[in-house]
Amino acid sequence: MQAPAKIKPRSLADYLEVMSKAVFQTGMSWQVVDKKWPGIREAFQGFDPKVVASLPPWDVDSLMNDTRVIRNRRKIEATIENAQTIFALDAEHQGFAITFAPTAVSRRRWPTCDVVFVF
């Protein structure tokens, strides 16, 4: 059996996609999620955090009726909330990745906020 492909985050959309895939795989076979993933990515508009973060409640209802998506309201809402958090952390710290793993390339100070709530 082959392991699922990994996403290497390079943008905010990539980070949201990685987190969302983990959320959707929770309690499910990764093969099921992997097969549906192209449709999920399309339904969430490429996981652009700005777009996903601004989805109104009626879009959640639409996603609940979308056969491309694993129709679990809590997972859909978690994806939207994670997008809102990514967007807010990126703005607050001038870069989302720095909130998790500062590198030698980045000279920014490690944030003092609690970032565990994102997951």
C-alpha positions, -999 to +999 in steps of 0.1 A: +000+000+000+014+034-010+015+063+015-004+095+006+014+122-013+028+150+009+022+187+003+052+209+008+039+243+020+053+273+001+023+297+004-005+304+028-028+283+005-004+254+009-004+257+047-042+258+047-044+228+024-020+207+046-040+215+077-073+209+059-062+175+046-053+165+082-087+177+094-105+158+067-084+126+072-092+125+109-115+096+115-114+085+079-093+064+056-066+086+039-074+068+006-110+081+007-098+116+013-070+113-013-095+103-040-118+132-032-091+157-027-091+173-062-128+180-058-123+193-022-095+216-034-117+229-062-147+234-038-125+254-014-112+275-043-076+263-041-075+269-004-068+306-008-071+317+029-085+351+020-113+335+000-120+306+024-119+329+054-146+350+040-170+322+031-205+332+045-227+307+063-248+299+032-216+287+015-212+262+043-247+250+034-238+248-002-206+228+006-227+204+027-247+196-005-216+194-028-208+158-037-171+167-043-167+174-006-167+151+024-199+165+038-190+169+075-201+204+087-176+204+116-147+197+092-159+224+067-163+249+095-129+240+109-113+247+074-129+281+073-119+289+109-083+278+101-083+300+071-093+330+093-066+321+118-039+318+091-049+351+076-049+368+110-015+353+121+000+362+087-011+398+091-001+400+128+034+385+124+042+396+088+043+359+078+024+328+089+053+303+087+073+323+113+046+315+139+057+278+137+093+275+126+115+305+124+146+299+102+180+315+098+166+333+067+140+349+088+152+374+114+118+379+129+112+374+166+094+342+177+058+352+186+046+350+222+010+340+213-003+305+217-007+290+182-019+255+192-055+265+187-050+266+149-052+228+148 
